[in-house]
Amino acid sequence: MDAYFAENRTISDPNVLAEIAAQCGADPGSFISYVVKHQERLAQDVIDDHNASIEHGVTGVPTILLDEILPVQGAQDLDVYVQYIQRLIDRRHA
């Protein structure tokens, strides 16, 4: 996440991904080999996740989906999450 959001790195570049993998302790060569070997399935996984997010009302990032029904968009303070979670709890007990 930092590579994309904080460092503005091009995470679709295989060389950047290899560097990130190495920073996480993975062997960059093995990582890239895996990505290349499974590229089609990985791409489909991303598309499926994207479509599922849209179905849940996600229109931007960051978004946290609470209880698979309530999208909370944007960087929010802890108090906001507490309020949303309390609403979900109250609805369950109503």
C-alpha positions as CSV (number, residue, x, y, z in Angstrom):
1,M,0.0,0.0,0.0
2,D,2.8,2.4,0.8
3,A,4.4,1.8,-2.5
4,Y,1.3,3.0,-4.3
5,F,-0.2,5.5,-2.0
6,A,2.7,7.0,-0.2
7,E,5.6,6.5,-2.6
8,N,3.7,6.8,-5.9
9,R,5.4,3.8,-7.4
10,T,4.1,2.1,-10.5
11,I,2.9,-1.2,-9.0
12,S,1.9,-2.6,-12.4
13,D,5.6,-2.6,-13.3
14,P,7.1,-6.1,-12.8
15,N,10.4,-4.6,-11.7
16,V,8.8,-2.5,-9.1
17,L,6.8,-5.6,-7.9
18,A,10.1,-7.6,-7.7
19,E,11.6,-4.8,-5.5
20,I,8.6,-4.7,-3.2
21,A,8.7,-8.6,-3.0
22,A,12.4,-8.4,-2.0
23,Q,11.6,-5.7,0.6
24,C,9.1,-8.1,2.1
25,G,11.6,-10.9,2.3
26,A,10.6,-12.9,-0.8
27,D,13.0,-13.9,-3.5
28,P,12.3,-11.4,-6.3
29,G,13.1,-13.9,-9.1
30,S,10.7,-16.6,-7.7
31,F,8.1,-14.0,-7.2
32,I,8.2,-12.8,-10.8
33,S,8.2,-16.4,-12.0
34,Y,5.1,-17.1,-10.1
35,V,3.4,-13.9,-11.3
36,V,4.2,-14.7,-14.9
37,K,3.1,-18.4,-14.6
38,H,-0.2,-17.4,-13.0
39,Q,-0.8,-14.1,-14.7
40,E,-4.1,-15.0,-16.3
41,R,-5.6,-16.3,-13.1
42,L,-4.2,-13.4,-11.0
43,A,-5.7,-10.9,-13.5
44,Q,-9.1,-12.6,-13.3
45,D,-8.9,-12.4,-9.5
46,V,-8.3,-8.7,-9.7
47,I,-11.3,-8.2,-12.1
48,D,-13.5,-10.4,-9.8
49,D,-12.5,-8.4,-6.7
50,H,-13.2,-5.1,-8.6
51,N,-16.6,-6.3,-9.7
52,A,-17.5,-7.5,-6.3
53,S,-16.5,-4.2,-4.8
54,I,-18.7,-2.3,-7.2
55,E,-21.6,-4.6,-6.3
56,H,-21.0,-3.7,-2.6
57,G,-21.2,0.1,-3.4
58,V,-17.4,0.8,-3.4
59,T,-16.7,3.8,-5.6
60,G,-13.3,4.9,-4.4
61,V,-10.3,4.0,-2.3
62,P,-9.7,3.6,0.5
63,T,-13.0,1.9,1.4
64,I,-13.7,-0.4,4.3
65,L,-16.7,-2.7,3.9
66,L,-18.2,-3.4,7.3
67,D,-20.3,-6.6,7.7
68,E,-20.3,-6.9,3.9
69,I,-23.1,-4.3,3.7
70,L,-21.8,-1.0,4.8
71,P,-19.1,0.7,2.7
72,V,-17.2,3.4,4.6
73,Q,-15.2,5.5,2.1
74,G,-12.2,7.7,2.6
75,A,-9.7,7.9,5.4
76,Q,-11.9,8.2,8.5
77,D,-11.2,8.9,12.2
78,L,-11.6,6.0,14.6
79,D,-14.7,7.7,16.0
80,V,-16.4,7.3,12.6
81,Y,-15.8,3.6,12.6
82,V,-17.1,3.2,16.1
83,Q,-20.3,5.0,15.2
84,Y,-20.8,2.8,12.1
85,I,-20.1,-0.4,14.0
86,Q,-22.5,0.7,16.8
87,R,-25.2,1.2,14.2
88,L,-24.7,-2.3,12.8
89,I,-24.9,-3.7,16.3
90,D,-28.0,-1.7,17.1
91,R,-29.7,-2.9,13.9
92,R,-29.0,-6.6,14.8
93,H,-30.6,-6.1,18.2
94,A,-33.6,-4.2,16.9
